[in-house]
Amino acid sequence: MTSIAAMKRRGFLKVAGGAAVAGGAFTGLFDDWSNAAEPTTVDIRDLVESDSPEVLALAQRVFDKCVLEKLRPPAEPLLHTWVQPGGPYYMGQWIWDTMFVVDLLSILPDKKQVIRDIFQNYWDFQDRWNKKMPDYARDMITVAIKTAPQEERQFSQIPILAWGVERVYQRNRDEELLKQCLARLERFHDWFWRERDVTDVGLIAVGSYSGIVQHARWETFDHDCAMDDLKLTPHPARKGRNEGAWYGDICMAGNTAYLILGERSLARLAAVTGDTAMAARRDKRIEKAVKAMRDHLWDEEAGTFLAVKRDSLEKIPVATIGSWIPLAAGVPTPTMAKRMAEVLASPAWQTPLPVPTVDRTDKRWKSNAFWRGDVWPSTNYQIASGLATYGHKDLAADIADKTIANAIKQGISEHYDSVSGQPLGIRDYCMSCTLVTMMLDGLVKEHRLSVRRGSRE
């Protein structure tokens, strides 16, 4: 395999212009939606209901700007409708960004085929990739299927495709989507365990077939402080021809938890279709990984899960945003979750706008730094969801309501300054649609929004 050239991905972006959502005062700096694949507006009042005009205005903008306007017509090599996250740097279909979009898209009527087409882009990539790669590398899905003439990326991303399929199915009951996706998802998960759990302990590291360290970091939260000393090594056991230094030496709490989250979804969906053998295979993976996280990543003093060195299992002494994702994946015991809630409620994590992407007491924390102190609606949604599942609903609601209130005041953006709440990055970024998702999931107390009865397909 040949290395791909280093390429600029997310970088530290300048603060985007913000304005109150209710005022609708954003200006169109990068928008050019003349080639949008679908109508770019919907009357939100036909879909959802709320007593708050501000909440309805936020929901309207989310569906119009973060969901419908992000649907693009086919563009080589994407043969079907695809999701562009937003802004000029994101010309392709990512994994985790897209899953938050299809979740809300499935609320709209007559979108089943569009959603199937979006997922088909992943399986088309899988086929193209498999034709040229050795057996051990087959069935990967890239971080982003980039439009031509951009180079193909040789690493993956947070594995929540199965979670996305389950969310869609829960909303629209599309059995054809399950037939299309489940076997492909299992192959993708098996690639992850084979190529990212190279010591077979049940913990997921990062990596890249390009051999470029920053590419490996892009498999998770790009500039996560736990990966500052990341190195890529050859496979510790496989000594075949044409092997390279492709495997990261740090196992990440967030990535392992995301794969467990996806495995749980895949196991449940397999059970729905009557494939008890697949469900049993996935349950076995879940059991092993949960035990490994509790045994090796849990740190009682930190009150959360920490990354570890792959070969020694030595903990890396910094809590980051990935430390809290195990809550969403059902990894901690109730006692562990209680301790995690206590720490999340402490000053180290309770910035004026929580939850920062690294412990505020860490010397690398900066309120507007990219995955090093900023705040993202998508991770706040997942953290709040996990807290609520474990019964810590007041803390979950505090996080969710503060996130939504800030977006109503400052506008919808990719991420935010954790002290000032000022918007950062790309405005109307696609996965900030989770501002609506956390309301629809009932994670809030103040900003209530619900799907109107009879609005679904």
Summary of the structure (lengths in Angstrom):
residues: 457
radius of gyration: 20.5
end to end distance: 45.5
largest distance: 63.9
contacts: 1644
relative contact order: 0.14
helix: 44%
strand: 10%
